[in-house]
Structures are given as C-alpha cells and as structure tokens.
Amino acid sequence: SSGINAEYGDIDGAAVMATVLNARLNDARVGVTTSNLLTSPTLLPEGSVVFLGDMFYDKPMADLILSWCDRNKGRGEFYVGDPGRWALEQGRMECVREYEMEDEDCREFSFVKVFKLLL
C-alpha cells in the first residue's frame, strides 16, 4: 500500500465508482460516500486537506460550498480546482497554480487554476 489515506465524497455514484477503481489501480486507501457532505452537520477532522474540483458552476452551489467551508474554518486547508467560472469568489481565493488546458475538446476554458481558499 502507498500509505495514502483519503476520503472522497460525490453525489454521483459513477464518479464514486471511478474513484474506487482508480484507488485500487494505485494501491491507495480511499473511503467513499455518496452522501451530500455539504449539507452534513458533521465537521471535518482536524488537519484535513480538502480538494474541491470543478464545483463553482453557479451562485447557489458556490454559496453552499463556501458555507460548508466556513463551518469547517480552522480544521484544515481548502483548495479549489476550477477553470475560473463566474461563481468563483476571487476575493476569497489565492491562485497557487495554473495549468494550460491541452484538450482541444474543451474550448470553453484555456486554463485551469488551483486556488487556496482564504478563510
């Protein structure tokens, strides 16, 4: 085993299955859930590192995510991977990495960025 221990949440069962298969291929331990973690009253464990990918596609979703992050303030670090949609609150984010999109099928965005959420 690689020593990687992670928890993964997605309301899309197919995405969860893909994560399970990927973890097996990479000899990683990943706990998974299809529960909506954003509406859960449970707080994250201390020292968590959270990666939120491609989730800021509209204002209601962005508000839900930021509310959940605010509830977990001080419990870890939060990173967001996003191509820069309008619902991303730039004032609360610090860009830590930028990648050029090489996929010709994705003409909507030419870059994807990784932001650290400033809580």
C-alpha positions in Angstrom: 0.0 0.0 0.0 1.2 3.5 -0.9 0.3 4.9 2.5 -2.2 7.3 1.0 -5.4 7.6 3.1 -8.2 9.7 1.7 -11.9 10.2 2.0 -13.9 11.0 -1.2 -17.4 12.3 -1.4 -19.6 12.7 -4.5 -23.3 12.5 -5.0 -22.7 10.9 -8.5 -22.4 7.1 -8.0 -20.5 6.7 -11.3 -17.9 9.2 -10.1 -17.5 7.3 -6.8 -17.1 4.0 -8.6 -14.4 5.6 -10.9 -12.6 6.8 -7.7 -12.7 3.3 -6.1 -11.3 1.7 -9.3 -8.6 4.4 -9.6 -7.6 3.8 -5.9 -7.3 0.1 -6.5 -5.1 0.6 -9.5 -2.9 2.9 -7.5 -2.8 0.8 -4.3 -4.4 3.7 -2.3 -6.9 3.5 0.6 -9.9 5.7 -0.2 -13.1 5.8 1.9 -16.0 6.9 -0.3 -19.5 8.2 0.3 -22.4 9.3 -1.9 -23.8 11.4 1.0 -24.0 15.1 0.4 -21.2 16.3 2.7 -22.0 19.9 2.0 -25.3 19.6 3.9 -23.9 17.4 6.7 -23.6 18.9 10.2 -20.5 16.7 10.8 -17.3 18.7 11.0 -14.1 17.7 9.3 -11.3 16.1 11.4 -8.6 18.5 12.5 -5.7 18.8 10.0 -7.8 17.9 6.9 -6.8 18.9 3.4 -9.8 19.4 1.2 -9.8 19.5 -2.6 -12.9 20.8 -4.3 -12.9 20.2 -8.1 -15.0 21.9 -10.7 -17.9 22.8 -8.4 -18.3 26.5 -8.6 -20.6 26.4 -11.7 -23.4 28.6 -10.3 -24.0 31.0 -7.5 -26.3 28.7 -5.3 -23.7 25.9 -5.5 -20.8 28.3 -4.7 -22.7 29.7 -1.7 -23.4 26.2 -0.4 -19.7 25.2 -0.8 -18.4 28.4 0.9 -20.9 28.0 3.8 -19.6 24.4 4.4 -16.0 25.6 4.2 -16.8 28.4 6.7 -18.4 25.9 9.1 -15.1 24.0 8.9 -12.8 27.0 9.3 -9.7 26.2 11.3 -10.0 22.5 10.7 -7.7 22.3 7.7 -6.8 23.7 4.3 -9.1 24.1 1.4 -8.1 24.0 -2.3 -10.3 24.6 -5.3 -9.6 23.4 -8.9 -11.6 25.5 -11.4 -11.2 27.0 -14.8 -12.4 30.4 -13.5 -16.1 30.4 -13.6 -18.1 33.5 -12.6 -19.3 32.0 -9.4 -15.8 31.6 -8.0 -15.3 34.3 -5.4 -11.9 35.6 -6.4 -11.6 37.8 -3.2 -11.6 34.7 -1.0 -9.2 32.7 -3.1 -5.4 32.9 -3.8 -4.2 31.3 -7.0 -1.4 28.8 -6.2 -1.1 27.1 -9.6 -2.2 27.5 -13.1 -2.3 24.8 -15.9 -2.8 25.3 -19.6 -5.6 23.1 -21.0 -4.3 21.0 -23.8 -7.6 19.2 -24.6 -9.0 20.5 -27.9 -12.4 19.3 -26.9 -12.6 21.9 -24.1 -12.7 25.2 -25.9 -14.6 27.0 -23.2 -11.6 27.4 -21.0 -7.9 27.6 -21.9 -6.5 27.4 -18.3 -7.5 25.7 -15.1 -6.3 27.1 -11.8 -5.8 25.8 -8.3 -6.8 28.3 -5.6 -6.3 28.2 -1.9 -9.5 29.2 -0.1 -8.8 32.1 2.4 -11.0 31.6 5.4 
